[in-house]
Amino acid sequence: MAKFSEYQWFSTIAPNFGGPKGVLAAAALVGIALYKGGEFGWKKLKDASQRTKKKVDDAAESPTYTFRRDAEDGHGLVVKEGDQFRVLSDIGKTDFGETRGIEVIGDERFHYVEAAFLESVSDWRRGSHSI
């Protein structure tokens, strides 16, 4: 019974494409489009991966700074004296003041921290050569 229903489906669809040759041509075009779309997506993914790897490598080369005392910034970042961090980005003015993006060494999360907070608890200073 299943074979008959497939035949029925094909026989009702085929006239819309101009017969069996039209159906095969449409299937080939869809296949080519999927292949080229996958190829394009793979290239974009590979390029994005390489850019991310370069950013990580660049960040690993940036200077590290040390927290001079235990502190909590009030937004979820808790650090201990001696923890090290890198300043990865200058976010600029926000509702919280002048903000920096930092990576605490050993912590997988990226943190947004006020520049004044960083200056008060670490050896980082505004205008230092990292950001």
Secondary structure as GFF3:
##gff-version 3
##sequence-region A 1 131
A	DSSP	alpha_helix	2	13	.	.	.	ID=ss1
A	DSSP	three_ten_helix	14	17	.	.	.	ID=ss2
A	DSSP	alpha_helix	20	61	.	.	.	ID=ss3
A	DSSP	beta_strand	65	66	.	.	.	ID=ss4
A	DSSP	beta_strand	71	72	.	.	.	ID=ss5
A	DSSP	beta_strand	78	79	.	.	.	ID=ss6
A	DSSP	beta_strand	84	94	.	.	.	ID=ss7
A	DSSP	beta_strand	97	104	.	.	.	ID=ss8
A	DSSP	beta_strand	110	114	.	.	.	ID=ss9
A	DSSP	alpha_helix	115	121	.	.	.	ID=ss10
###
